Amino acid sequence: MEYPEEYELMAVFESEPIMLDPDVPFYYNKSTYKYTNSEKEEFTFSILPSYSEISINVTIANFEIANLSLQNIRNFKILSDNKLEKRIMLSGENYLLKIQLKPKFSIQFKEEIEK
């Protein structure tokens, strides 16, 4: 799994991760990031790089609007990280998932079928 550096993840999620085990290196650990945008949408991202797994939970006013559990992630990219917009992209063997965190939550999913 290709993923951003730990400092890049802290920048995009504007928080330090909660580590499952503080004595274990980032790559072998479970890191959970929490982020809230200006629309009061709350994101929880749990990343397990060594297992190529990511789970994403999005709520607004304690109402769950998205819950994703992805395995076999091949690539995790930060598409934009600035004052006006935050976007990430996750890809697996047959899909591409773009997630906008800021200004407002949105998901774009594309299945890639090999011919």
Jmol script that loads the backbone (N, CA, C; Angstrom):
load data "model"
ATOM      1  N   MET A   1       0.839  -1.181   0.000  1.00  0.00           N
ATOM      2  CA  MET A   1       0.000   0.000   0.000  1.00  0.00           C
ATOM      3  C   MET A   1       0.881   1.240   0.000  1.00  0.00           C
ATOM      4  N   GLU A   2       0.624   2.123  -0.930  1.00  0.00           N
ATOM      5  CA  GLU A   2       1.290   3.415  -0.943  1.00  0.00           C
ATOM      6  C   GLU A   2       0.395   4.397  -0.203  1.00  0.00           C
ATOM      7  N   TYR A   3       0.965   5.111   0.729  1.00  0.00           N
ATOM      8  CA  TYR A   3       0.180   6.033   1.533  1.00  0.00           C
ATOM      9  C   TYR A   3       1.023   7.255   1.850  1.00  0.00           C
ATOM     10  N   PRO A   4       0.373   8.357   2.226  1.00  0.00           N
ATOM     11  CA  PRO A   4       1.132   9.571   2.561  1.00  0.00           C
ATOM     12  C   PRO A   4       1.969   9.376   3.819  1.00  0.00           C
ATOM     13  N   GLU A   5       2.928  10.261   3.999  1.00  0.00           N
ATOM     14  CA  GLU A   5       3.725  10.257   5.217  1.00  0.00           C
ATOM     15  C   GLU A   5       2.832  10.643   6.395  1.00  0.00           C
ATOM     16  N   GLU A   6       3.237  10.264   7.578  1.00  0.00           N
ATOM     17  CA  GLU A   6       2.444  10.529   8.778  1.00  0.00           C
ATOM     18  C   GLU A   6       2.185  12.030   8.958  1.00  0.00           C
ATOM     19  N   TYR A   7       3.174  12.876   8.701  1.00  0.00           N
ATOM     20  CA  TYR A   7       2.985  14.326   8.854  1.00  0.00           C
ATOM     21  C   TYR A   7       1.984  14.868   7.837  1.00  0.00           C
ATOM     22  N   GLU A   8       1.896  14.264   6.642  1.00  0.00           N
ATOM     23  CA  GLU A   8       0.924  14.687   5.634  1.00  0.00           C
ATOM     24  C   GLU A   8      -0.493  14.323   6.065  1.00  0.00           C
ATOM     25  N   LEU A   9      -0.643  13.159   6.684  1.00  0.00           N
ATOM     26  CA  LEU A   9      -1.951  12.758   7.200  1.00  0.00           C
ATOM     27  C   LEU A   9      -2.395  13.684   8.330  1.00  0.00           C
ATOM     28  N   MET A  10      -1.465  14.047   9.217  1.00  0.00           N
ATOM     29  CA  MET A  10      -1.804  14.971  10.298  1.00  0.00           C
ATOM     30  C   MET A  10      -2.215  16.328   9.731  1.00  0.00           C
ATOM     31  N   ALA A  11      -1.603  16.753   8.649  1.00  0.00           N
ATOM     32  CA  ALA A  11      -1.949  18.038   8.035  1.00  0.00           C
ATOM     33  C   ALA A  11      -3.339  18.001   7.405  1.00  0.00           C
ATOM     34  N   VAL A  12      -3.646  16.956   6.651  1.00  0.00           N
ATOM     35  CA  VAL A  12      -4.947  16.894   5.981  1.00  0.00           C
ATOM     36  C   VAL A  12      -6.090  16.701   6.982  1.00  0.00           C
ATOM     37  N   PHE A  13      -5.865  15.940   8.051  1.00  0.00           N
ATOM     38  CA  PHE A  13      -6.907  15.714   9.053  1.00  0.00           C
ATOM     39  C   PHE A  13      -6.852  16.723  10.197  1.00  0.00           C
ATOM     40  N   GLU A  14      -5.863  17.600  10.166  1.00  0.00           N
ATOM     41  CA  GLU A  14      -5.699  18.666  11.150  1.00  0.00           C
ATOM     42  C   GLU A  14      -5.719  18.134  12.587  1.00  0.00           C
ATOM     43  N   SER A  15      -5.124  16.974  12.781  1.00  0.00           N
ATOM     44  CA  SER A  15      -5.058  16.383  14.124  1.00  0.00           C
ATOM     45  C   SER A  15      -3.950  15.341  14.175  1.00  0.00           C
ATOM     46  N   GLU A  16      -3.534  15.044  15.393  1.00  0.00           N
ATOM     47  CA  GLU A  16      -2.594  13.940  15.588  1.00  0.00           C
ATOM     48  C   GLU A  16      -3.391  12.650  15.707  1.00  0.00           C
ATOM     49  N   PRO A  17      -2.823  11.541  15.270  1.00  0.00           N
ATOM     50  CA  PRO A  17      -3.565  10.287  15.337  1.00  0.00           C
ATOM     51  C   PRO A  17      -3.639   9.732  16.757  1.00  0.00           C
ATOM     52  N   ILE A  18      -4.676   8.976  16.983  1.00  0.00           N
ATOM     53  CA  ILE A  18      -4.782   8.170  18.202  1.00  0.00           C
ATOM     54  C   ILE A  18      -4.240   6.797  17.791  1.00  0.00           C
ATOM     55  N   MET A  19      -3.149   6.395  18.416  1.00  0.00           N
ATOM     56  CA  MET A  19      -2.505   5.135  18.047  1.00  0.00           C
ATOM     57  C   MET A  19      -3.023   4.010  18.931  1.00  0.00           C
ATOM     58  N   LEU A  20      -3.282   2.856  18.330  1.00  0.00           N
ATOM     59  CA  LEU A  20      -3.730   1.699  19.086  1.00  0.00           C
ATOM     60  C   LEU A  20      -2.678   1.305  20.116  1.00  0.00           C
ATOM     61  N   ASP A  21      -1.415   1.290  19.693  1.00  0.00           N
ATOM     62  CA  ASP A  21      -0.304   0.965  20.591  1.00  0.00           C
ATOM     63  C   ASP A  21       0.804   1.990  20.363  1.00  0.00           C
ATOM     64  N   PRO A  22       1.008   2.921  21.304  1.00  0.00           N
ATOM     65  CA  PRO A  22       1.993   3.991  21.120  1.00  0.00           C
ATOM     66  C   PRO A  22       3.440   3.511  20.909  1.00  0.00           C
ATOM     67  N   ASP A  23       3.743   2.273  21.271  1.00  0.00           N
ATOM     68  CA  ASP A  23       5.105   1.758  21.150  1.00  0.00           C
ATOM     69  C   ASP A  23       5.376   1.059  19.820  1.00  0.00           C
ATOM     70  N   VAL A  24       4.365   0.957  18.970  1.00  0.00           N
ATOM     71  CA  VAL A  24       4.500   0.265  17.688  1.00  0.00           C
ATOM     72  C   VAL A  24       4.660   1.310  16.578  1.00  0.00           C
ATOM     73  N   PRO A  25       5.575   1.087  15.628  1.00  0.00           N
ATOM     74  CA  PRO A  25       5.750   2.044  14.532  1.00  0.00           C
ATOM     75  C   PRO A  25       4.468   2.243  13.718  1.00  0.00           C
ATOM     76  N   PHE A  26       4.361   3.419  13.110  1.00  0.00           N
ATOM     77  CA  PHE A  26       3.173   3.816  12.353  1.00  0.00           C
ATOM     78  C   PHE A  26       2.717   2.739  11.362  1.00  0.00           C
ATOM     79  N   TYR A  27       3.625   2.211  10.565  1.00  0.00           N
ATOM     80  CA  TYR A  27       3.257   1.261   9.510  1.00  0.00           C
ATOM     81  C   TYR A  27       2.565   0.013  10.056  1.00  0.00           C
ATOM     82  N   TYR A  28       2.935  -0.429  11.251  1.00  0.00           N
ATOM     83  CA  TYR A  28       2.382  -1.658  11.828  1.00  0.00           C
ATOM     84  C   TYR A  28       1.275  -1.386  12.837  1.00  0.00           C
ATOM     85  N   ASN A  29       0.910  -0.145  13.001  1.00  0.00           N
ATOM     86  CA  ASN A  29      -0.050   0.260  14.013  1.00  0.00           C
ATOM     87  C   ASN A  29      -1.393   0.609  13.375  1.00  0.00           C
ATOM     88  N   LYS A  30      -2.405   0.789  14.211  1.00  0.00           N
ATOM     89  CA  LYS A  30      -3.691   1.318  13.765  1.00  0.00           C
ATOM     90  C   LYS A  30      -3.740   2.770  14.212  1.00  0.00           C
ATOM     91  N   SER A  31      -3.874   3.673  13.240  1.00  0.00           N
ATOM     92  CA  SER A  31      -3.923   5.106  13.518  1.00  0.00           C
ATOM     93  C   SER A  31      -5.325   5.612  13.226  1.00  0.00           C
ATOM     94  N   THR A  32      -5.904   6.342  14.163  1.00  0.00           N
ATOM     95  CA  THR A  32      -7.239   6.895  13.985  1.00  0.00           C
ATOM     96  C   THR A  32      -7.153   8.417  14.019  1.00  0.00           C
ATOM     97  N   TYR A  33      -7.670   9.021  12.961  1.00  0.00           N
ATOM     98  CA  TYR A  33      -7.693  10.473  12.834  1.00  0.00           C
ATOM     99  C   TYR A  33      -9.134  10.951  12.902  1.00  0.00           C
ATOM    100  N   LYS A  34      -9.354  12.056  13.595  1.00  0.00           N
ATOM    101  CA  LYS A  34     -10.686  12.655  13.675  1.00  0.00           C
ATOM    102  C   LYS A  34     -10.603  14.067  13.101  1.00  0.00           C
ATOM    103  N   TYR A  35     -11.598  14.403  12.292  1.00  0.00           N
ATOM    104  CA  TYR A  35     -11.609  15.701  11.623  1.00  0.00           C
ATOM    105  C   TYR A  35     -13.054  16.191  11.541  1.00  0.00           C
ATOM    106  N   THR A  36     -13.279  17.487  11.764  1.00  0.00           N
ATOM    107  CA  THR A  36     -14.592  18.106  11.614  1.00  0.00           C
ATOM    108  C   THR A  36     -14.453  19.294  10.676  1.00  0.00           C
ATOM    109  N   ASN A  37     -15.310  19.348   9.649  1.00  0.00           N
ATOM    110  CA  ASN A  37     -15.256  20.466   8.703  1.00  0.00           C
ATOM    111  C   ASN A  37     -16.195  21.583   9.136  1.00  0.00           C
ATOM    112  N   SER A  38     -16.272  22.645   8.353  1.00  0.00           N
ATOM    113  CA  SER A  38     -17.090  23.813   8.701  1.00  0.00           C
ATOM    114  C   SER A  38     -18.590  23.518   8.653  1.00  0.00           C
ATOM    115  N   GLU A  39     -18.985  22.435   7.993  1.00  0.00           N
ATOM    116  CA  GLU A  39     -20.391  22.017   7.931  1.00  0.00           C
ATOM    117  C   GLU A  39     -20.774  21.149   9.129  1.00  0.00           C
ATOM    118  N   LYS A  40     -19.853  20.998  10.075  1.00  0.00           N
ATOM    119  CA  LYS A  40     -20.043  20.177  11.282  1.00  0.00           C
ATOM    120  C   LYS A  40     -20.170  18.686  10.955  1.00  0.00           C
ATOM    121  N   GLU A  41     -19.608  18.285   9.819  1.00  0.00           N
ATOM    122  CA  GLU A  41     -19.537  16.873   9.463  1.00  0.00           C
ATOM    123  C   GLU A  41     -18.294  16.312  10.143  1.00  0.00           C
ATOM    124  N   GLU A  42     -18.464  15.232  10.879  1.00  0.00           N
ATOM    125  CA  GLU A  42     -17.369  14.644  11.649  1.00  0.00           C
ATOM    126  C   GLU A  42     -16.877  13.367  10.975  1.00  0.00           C
ATOM    127  N   PHE A  43     -15.574  13.324  10.734  1.00  0.00           N
ATOM    128  CA  PHE A  43     -14.945  12.198  10.055  1.00  0.00           C
ATOM    129  C   PHE A  43     -14.063  11.436  11.034  1.00  0.00           C
ATOM    130  N   THR A  44     -14.117  10.118  10.960  1.00  0.00           N
ATOM    131  CA  THR A  44     -13.194   9.264  11.699  1.00  0.00           C
ATOM    132  C   THR A  44     -12.557   8.321  10.683  1.00  0.00           C
ATOM    133  N   PHE A  45     -11.243   8.429  10.541  1.00  0.00           N
ATOM    134  CA  PHE A  45     -10.486   7.584   9.621  1.00  0.00           C
ATOM    135  C   PHE A  45      -9.574   6.683  10.433  1.00  0.00           C
ATOM    136  N   SER A  46      -9.686   5.383  10.246  1.00  0.00           N
ATOM    137  CA  SER A  46      -8.765   4.434  10.873  1.00  0.00           C
ATOM    138  C   SER A  46      -7.956   3.782   9.765  1.00  0.00           C
ATOM    139  N   ILE A  47      -6.644   3.841   9.929  1.00  0.00           N
ATOM    140  CA  ILE A  47      -5.732   3.374   8.887  1.00  0.00           C
ATOM    141  C   ILE A  47      -4.832   2.291   9.459  1.00  0.00           C
ATOM    142  N   LEU A  48      -4.773   1.153   8.772  1.00  0.00           N
ATOM    143  CA  LEU A  48      -3.870   0.062   9.125  1.00  0.00           C
ATOM    144  C   LEU A  48      -2.989  -0.211   7.912  1.00  0.00           C
ATOM    145  N   PRO A  49      -1.887   0.533   7.754  1.00  0.00           N
ATOM    146  CA  PRO A  49      -1.062   0.405   6.543  1.00  0.00           C
ATOM    147  C   PRO A  49      -0.557  -1.010   6.269  1.00  0.00           C
ATOM    148  N   SER A  50      -0.126  -1.732   7.291  1.00  0.00           N
ATOM    149  CA  SER A  50       0.445  -3.053   7.052  1.00  0.00           C
ATOM    150  C   SER A  50      -0.594  -4.065   6.563  1.00  0.00           C
ATOM    151  N   TYR A  51      -1.872  -3.800   6.825  1.00  0.00           N
ATOM    152  CA  TYR A  51      -2.954  -4.669   6.345  1.00  0.00           C
ATOM    153  C   TYR A  51      -3.659  -4.091   5.121  1.00  0.00           C
ATOM    154  N   SER A  52      -3.245  -2.898   4.681  1.00  0.00           N
ATOM    155  CA  SER A  52      -3.867  -2.210   3.539  1.00  0.00           C
ATOM    156  C   SER A  52      -5.363  -2.006   3.757  1.00  0.00           C
ATOM    157  N   GLU A  53      -5.725  -1.606   4.986  1.00  0.00           N
ATOM    158  CA  GLU A  53      -7.131  -1.410   5.342  1.00  0.00           C
ATOM    159  C   GLU A  53      -7.371   0.007   5.843  1.00  0.00           C
ATOM    160  N   ILE A  54      -8.529   0.530   5.480  1.00  0.00           N
ATOM    161  CA  ILE A  54      -8.963   1.844   5.942  1.00  0.00           C
ATOM    162  C   ILE A  54     -10.453   1.767   6.228  1.00  0.00           C
ATOM    163  N   SER A  55     -10.856   2.341   7.353  1.00  0.00           N
ATOM    164  CA  SER A  55     -12.289   2.478   7.620  1.00  0.00           C
ATOM    165  C   SER A  55     -12.593   3.955   7.796  1.00  0.00           C
ATOM    166  N   ILE A  56     -13.740   4.351   7.290  1.00  0.00           N
ATOM    167  CA  ILE A  56     -14.151   5.751   7.291  1.00  0.00           C
ATOM    168  C   ILE A  56     -15.581   5.819   7.808  1.00  0.00           C
ATOM    169  N   ASN A  57     -15.782   6.704   8.769  1.00  0.00           N
ATOM    170  CA  ASN A  57     -17.114   6.929   9.312  1.00  0.00           C
ATOM    171  C   ASN A  57     -17.365   8.430   9.289  1.00  0.00           C
ATOM    172  N   VAL A  58     -18.529   8.826   8.765  1.00  0.00           N
ATOM    173  CA  VAL A  58     -18.886  10.239   8.686  1.00  0.00           C
ATOM    174  C   VAL A  58     -20.241  10.428   9.354  1.00  0.00           C
ATOM    175  N   THR A  59     -20.308  11.380  10.274  1.00  0.00           N
ATOM    176  CA  THR A  59     -21.571  11.678  10.960  1.00  0.00           C
ATOM    177  C   THR A  59     -21.818  13.185  10.928  1.00  0.00           C
ATOM    178  N   ILE A  60     -23.072  13.529  11.072  1.00  0.00           N
ATOM    179  CA  ILE A  60     -23.464  14.927  11.255  1.00  0.00           C
ATOM    180  C   ILE A  60     -24.580  14.926  12.297  1.00  0.00           C
ATOM    181  N   ALA A  61     -24.377  15.675  13.356  1.00  0.00           N
ATOM    182  CA  ALA A  61     -25.320  15.740  14.482  1.00  0.00           C
ATOM    183  C   ALA A  61     -25.658  14.331  14.990  1.00  0.00           C
ATOM    184  N   ASN A  62     -24.612  13.506  15.166  1.00  0.00           N
ATOM    185  CA  ASN A  62     -24.735  12.125  15.641  1.00  0.00           C
ATOM    186  C   ASN A  62     -25.550  11.214  14.718  1.00  0.00           C
ATOM    187  N   PHE A  63     -25.757  11.621  13.472  1.00  0.00           N
ATOM    188  CA  PHE A  63     -26.432  10.793  12.474  1.00  0.00           C
ATOM    189  C   PHE A  63     -25.396  10.322  11.467  1.00  0.00           C
ATOM    190  N   GLU A  64     -25.264   9.021  11.324  1.00  0.00           N
ATOM    191  CA  GLU A  64     -24.267   8.450  10.415  1.00  0.00           C
ATOM    192  C   GLU A  64     -24.701   8.638   8.969  1.00  0.00           C
ATOM    193  N   ILE A  65     -23.843   9.293   8.182  1.00  0.00           N
ATOM    194  CA  ILE A  65     -24.164   9.488   6.767  1.00  0.00           C
ATOM    195  C   ILE A  65     -23.287   8.631   5.850  1.00  0.00           C
ATOM    196  N   ALA A  66     -22.208   8.086   6.384  1.00  0.00           N
ATOM    197  CA  ALA A  66     -21.358   7.181   5.596  1.00  0.00           C
ATOM    198  C   ALA A  66     -20.557   6.293   6.535  1.00  0.00           C
ATOM    199  N   ASN A  67     -20.399   5.044   6.123  1.00  0.00           N
ATOM    200  CA  ASN A  67     -19.587   4.085   6.877  1.00  0.00           C
ATOM    201  C   ASN A  67     -18.965   3.133   5.869  1.00  0.00           C
ATOM    202  N   LEU A  68     -17.668   3.261   5.667  1.00  0.00           N
ATOM    203  CA  LEU A  68     -16.958   2.451   4.684  1.00  0.00           C
ATOM    204  C   LEU A  68     -15.868   1.652   5.364  1.00  0.00           C
ATOM    205  N   SER A  69     -15.706   0.417   4.954  1.00  0.00           N
ATOM    206  CA  SER A  69     -14.608  -0.417   5.406  1.00  0.00           C
ATOM    207  C   SER A  69     -13.947  -0.988   4.162  1.00  0.00           C
ATOM    208  N   LEU A  70     -12.740  -0.530   3.886  1.00  0.00           N
ATOM    209  CA  LEU A  70     -12.056  -0.903   2.649  1.00  0.00           C
ATOM    210  C   LEU A  70     -10.841  -1.757   2.944  1.00  0.00           C
ATOM    211  N   GLN A  71     -10.666  -2.801   2.162  1.00  0.00           N
ATOM    212  CA  GLN A  71      -9.516  -3.691   2.292  1.00  0.00           C
ATOM    213  C   GLN A  71      -8.766  -3.706   0.966  1.00  0.00           C
ATOM    214  N   ASN A  72      -7.540  -4.160   1.026  1.00  0.00           N
ATOM    215  CA  ASN A  72      -6.686  -4.257  -0.161  1.00  0.00           C
ATOM    216  C   ASN A  72      -6.512  -2.915  -0.863  1.00  0.00           C
ATOM    217  N   ILE A  73      -6.341  -1.858  -0.069  1.00  0.00           N
ATOM    218  CA  ILE A  73      -6.061  -0.542  -0.623  1.00  0.00           C
ATOM    219  C   ILE A  73      -4.677  -0.582  -1.260  1.00  0.00           C
ATOM    220  N   ARG A  74      -4.594  -0.156  -2.481  1.00  0.00           N
ATOM    221  CA  ARG A  74      -3.296  -0.125  -3.162  1.00  0.00           C
ATOM    222  C   ARG A  74      -2.629   1.236  -3.054  1.00  0.00           C
ATOM    223  N   ASN A  75      -3.452   2.286  -3.036  1.00  0.00           N
ATOM    224  CA  ASN A  75      -2.892   3.623  -3.073  1.00  0.00           C
ATOM    225  C   ASN A  75      -3.769   4.592  -2.291  1.00  0.00           C
ATOM    226  N   PHE A  76      -3.162   5.457  -1.523  1.00  0.00           N
ATOM    227  CA  PHE A  76      -3.836   6.505  -0.761  1.00  0.00           C
ATOM    228  C   PHE A  76      -3.102   7.797  -1.098  1.00  0.00           C
ATOM    229  N   LYS A  77      -3.809   8.725  -1.747  1.00  0.00           N
ATOM    230  CA  LYS A  77      -3.192   9.990  -2.144  1.00  0.00           C
ATOM    231  C   LYS A  77      -3.981  11.158  -1.580  1.00  0.00           C
ATOM    232  N   ILE A  78      -3.274  12.205  -1.243  1.00  0.00           N
ATOM    233  CA  ILE A  78      -3.907  13.466  -0.875  1.00  0.00           C
ATOM    234  C   ILE A  78      -3.955  14.300  -2.148  1.00  0.00           C
ATOM    235  N   LEU A  79      -5.163  14.585  -2.629  1.00  0.00           N
ATOM    236  CA  LEU A  79      -5.320  15.344  -3.869  1.00  0.00           C
ATOM    237  C   LEU A  79      -5.214  16.844  -3.635  1.00  0.00           C
ATOM    238  N   SER A  80      -5.766  17.313  -2.530  1.00  0.00           N
ATOM    239  CA  SER A  80      -5.634  18.725  -2.182  1.00  0.00           C
ATOM    240  C   SER A  80      -5.739  18.878  -0.671  1.00  0.00           C
ATOM    241  N   ASP A  81      -4.949  19.806  -0.162  1.00  0.00           N
ATOM    242  CA  ASP A  81      -4.933  20.085   1.274  1.00  0.00           C
ATOM    243  C   ASP A  81      -4.632  21.565   1.448  1.00  0.00           C
ATOM    244  N   ASN A  82      -5.682  22.364   1.399  1.00  0.00           N
ATOM    245  CA  ASN A  82      -5.491  23.796   1.584  1.00  0.00           C
ATOM    246  C   ASN A  82      -6.651  24.376   2.380  1.00  0.00           C
ATOM    247  N   LYS A  83      -6.652  25.672   2.533  1.00  0.00           N
ATOM    248  CA  LYS A  83      -7.647  26.340   3.373  1.00  0.00           C
ATOM    249  C   LYS A  83      -9.078  26.140   2.862  1.00  0.00           C
ATOM    250  N   LEU A  84      -9.264  26.050   1.552  1.00  0.00           N
ATOM    251  CA  LEU A  84     -10.601  25.972   0.976  1.00  0.00           C
ATOM    252  C   LEU A  84     -11.058  24.561   0.633  1.00  0.00           C
ATOM    253  N   GLU A  85     -10.120  23.644   0.449  1.00  0.00           N
ATOM    254  CA  GLU A  85     -10.502  22.310  -0.029  1.00  0.00           C
ATOM    255  C   GLU A  85      -9.559  21.240   0.489  1.00  0.00           C
ATOM    256  N   LYS A  86     -10.148  20.114   0.898  1.00  0.00           N
ATOM    257  CA  LYS A  86      -9.384  18.929   1.288  1.00  0.00           C
ATOM    258  C   LYS A  86     -10.014  17.739   0.566  1.00  0.00           C
ATOM    259  N   ARG A  87      -9.183  17.035  -0.214  1.00  0.00           N
ATOM    260  CA  ARG A  87      -9.659  15.866  -0.951  1.00  0.00           C
ATOM    261  C   ARG A  87      -8.605  14.770  -0.898  1.00  0.00           C
ATOM    262  N   ILE A  88      -9.076  13.529  -0.788  1.00  0.00           N
ATOM    263  CA  ILE A  88      -8.182  12.379  -0.820  1.00  0.00           C
ATOM    264  C   ILE A  88      -8.680  11.393  -1.867  1.00  0.00           C
ATOM    265  N   MET A  89      -7.815  10.458  -2.240  1.00  0.00           N
ATOM    266  CA  MET A  89      -8.191   9.423  -3.197  1.00  0.00           C
ATOM    267  C   MET A  89      -7.644   8.082  -2.707  1.00  0.00           C
ATOM    268  N   LEU A  90      -8.504   7.086  -2.737  1.00  0.00           N
ATOM    269  CA  LEU A  90      -8.129   5.714  -2.385  1.00  0.00           C
ATOM    270  C   LEU A  90      -8.387   4.850  -3.609  1.00  0.00           C
ATOM    271  N   SER A  91      -7.468   3.943  -3.886  1.00  0.00           N
ATOM    272  CA  SER A  91      -7.695   3.047  -5.015  1.00  0.00           C
ATOM    273  C   SER A  91      -7.335   1.628  -4.629  1.00  0.00           C
ATOM    274  N   GLY A  92      -8.090   0.725  -5.223  1.00  0.00           N
ATOM    275  CA  GLY A  92      -7.860  -0.703  -5.046  1.00  0.00           C
ATOM    276  C   GLY A  92      -7.692  -1.336  -6.407  1.00  0.00           C
ATOM    277  N   GLU A  93      -7.796  -2.640  -6.454  1.00  0.00           N
ATOM    278  CA  GLU A  93      -7.582  -3.353  -7.713  1.00  0.00           C
ATOM    279  C   GLU A  93      -8.585  -2.949  -8.787  1.00  0.00           C
ATOM    280  N   ASN A  94      -9.859  -2.767  -8.411  1.00  0.00           N
ATOM    281  CA  ASN A  94     -10.896  -2.497  -9.408  1.00  0.00           C
ATOM    282  C   ASN A  94     -11.714  -1.244  -9.131  1.00  0.00           C
ATOM    283  N   TYR A  95     -11.214  -0.347  -8.311  1.00  0.00           N
ATOM    284  CA  TYR A  95     -12.013   0.838  -8.005  1.00  0.00           C
ATOM    285  C   TYR A  95     -11.133   2.047  -7.696  1.00  0.00           C
ATOM    286  N   LEU A  96     -11.782   3.186  -7.769  1.00  0.00           N
ATOM    287  CA  LEU A  96     -11.179   4.466  -7.430  1.00  0.00           C
ATOM    288  C   LEU A  96     -12.211   5.224  -6.608  1.00  0.00           C
ATOM    289  N   LEU A  97     -11.810   5.695  -5.442  1.00  0.00           N
ATOM    290  CA  LEU A  97     -12.719   6.386  -4.534  1.00  0.00           C
ATOM    291  C   LEU A  97     -12.123   7.745  -4.190  1.00  0.00           C
ATOM    292  N   LYS A  98     -12.841   8.809  -4.547  1.00  0.00           N
ATOM    293  CA  LYS A  98     -12.410  10.165  -4.213  1.00  0.00           C
ATOM    294  C   LYS A  98     -13.346  10.695  -3.128  1.00  0.00           C
ATOM    295  N   ILE A  99     -12.751  11.243  -2.081  1.00  0.00           N
ATOM    296  CA  ILE A  99     -13.526  11.756  -0.952  1.00  0.00           C
ATOM    297  C   ILE A  99     -13.160  13.209  -0.725  1.00  0.00           C
ATOM    298  N   GLN A 100     -14.164  14.049  -0.700  1.00  0.00           N
ATOM    299  CA  GLN A 100     -13.963  15.460  -0.373  1.00  0.00           C
ATOM    300  C   GLN A 100     -14.350  15.659   1.084  1.00  0.00           C
ATOM    301  N   LEU A 101     -13.429  16.225   1.864  1.00  0.00           N
ATOM    302  CA  LEU A 101     -13.653  16.483   3.274  1.00  0.00           C
ATOM    303  C   LEU A 101     -14.090  17.924   3.523  1.00  0.00           C
ATOM    304  N   LYS A 102     -13.583  18.813   2.689  1.00  0.00           N
ATOM    305  CA  LYS A 102     -13.838  20.236   2.875  1.00  0.00           C
ATOM    306  C   LYS A 102     -14.000  20.861   1.506  1.00  0.00           C
ATOM    307  N   PRO A 103     -14.952  21.738   1.266  1.00  0.00           N
ATOM    308  CA  PRO A 103     -15.806  22.407   2.229  1.00  0.00           C
ATOM    309  C   PRO A 103     -16.972  21.551   2.721  1.00  0.00           C
ATOM    310  N   LYS A 104     -17.429  20.589   1.917  1.00  0.00           N
ATOM    311  CA  LYS A 104     -18.552  19.729   2.292  1.00  0.00           C
ATOM    312  C   LYS A 104     -18.237  18.306   1.836  1.00  0.00           C
ATOM    313  N   PHE A 105     -18.678  17.331   2.608  1.00  0.00           N
ATOM    314  CA  PHE A 105     -18.435  15.920   2.330  1.00  0.00           C
ATOM    315  C   PHE A 105     -19.086  15.481   1.024  1.00  0.00           C
ATOM    316  N   SER A 106     -18.310  14.776   0.218  1.00  0.00           N
ATOM    317  CA  SER A 106     -18.859  14.106  -0.960  1.00  0.00           C
ATOM    318  C   SER A 106     -17.961  12.930  -1.306  1.00  0.00           C
ATOM    319  N   ILE A 107     -18.563  11.958  -1.974  1.00  0.00           N
ATOM    320  CA  ILE A 107     -17.834  10.754  -2.404  1.00  0.00           C
ATOM    321  C   ILE A 107     -18.071  10.555  -3.889  1.00  0.00           C
ATOM    322  N   GLN A 108     -17.004  10.194  -4.582  1.00  0.00           N
ATOM    323  CA  GLN A 108     -17.109   9.804  -5.977  1.00  0.00           C
ATOM    324  C   GLN A 108     -16.480   8.420  -6.097  1.00  0.00           C
ATOM    325  N   PHE A 109     -17.271   7.436  -6.498  1.00  0.00           N
ATOM    326  CA  PHE A 109     -16.804   6.062  -6.626  1.00  0.00           C
ATOM    327  C   PHE A 109     -16.821   5.659  -8.088  1.00  0.00           C
ATOM    328  N   LYS A 110     -15.727   5.070  -8.539  1.00  0.00           N
ATOM    329  CA  LYS A 110     -15.651   4.610  -9.921  1.00  0.00           C
ATOM    330  C   LYS A 110     -15.103   3.190  -9.940  1.00  0.00           C
ATOM    331  N   GLU A 111     -15.865   2.305 -10.507  1.00  0.00           N
ATOM    332  CA  GLU A 111     -15.413   0.930 -10.658  1.00  0.00           C
ATOM    333  C   GLU A 111     -14.639   0.830 -11.955  1.00  0.00           C
ATOM    334  N   GLU A 112     -13.474   0.204 -11.875  1.00  0.00           N
ATOM    335  CA  GLU A 112     -12.637   0.037 -13.062  1.00  0.00           C
ATOM    336  C   GLU A 112     -12.644  -1.433 -13.443  1.00  0.00           C
ATOM    337  N   ILE A 113     -13.316  -1.730 -14.531  1.00  0.00           N
ATOM    338  CA  ILE A 113     -13.428  -3.108 -14.997  1.00  0.00           C
ATOM    339  C   ILE A 113     -12.417  -3.345 -16.095  1.00  0.00           C
ATOM    340  N   GLU A 114     -11.578  -4.366 -15.871  1.00  0.00           N
ATOM    341  CA  GLU A 114     -10.568  -4.704 -16.876  1.00  0.00           C
ATOM    342  C   GLU A 114     -11.219  -5.485 -17.996  1.00  0.00           C
ATOM    343  N   LYS A 115     -10.838  -5.168 -19.227  1.00  0.00           N
ATOM    344  CA  LYS A 115     -11.422  -5.853 -20.402  1.00  0.00           C
ATOM    345  C   LYS A 115     -10.423  -6.771 -21.033  1.00  0.00           C
TER     346      LYS A 115
END
end "model"
wireframe off; spacefill off
backbone 0.3
color backbone group
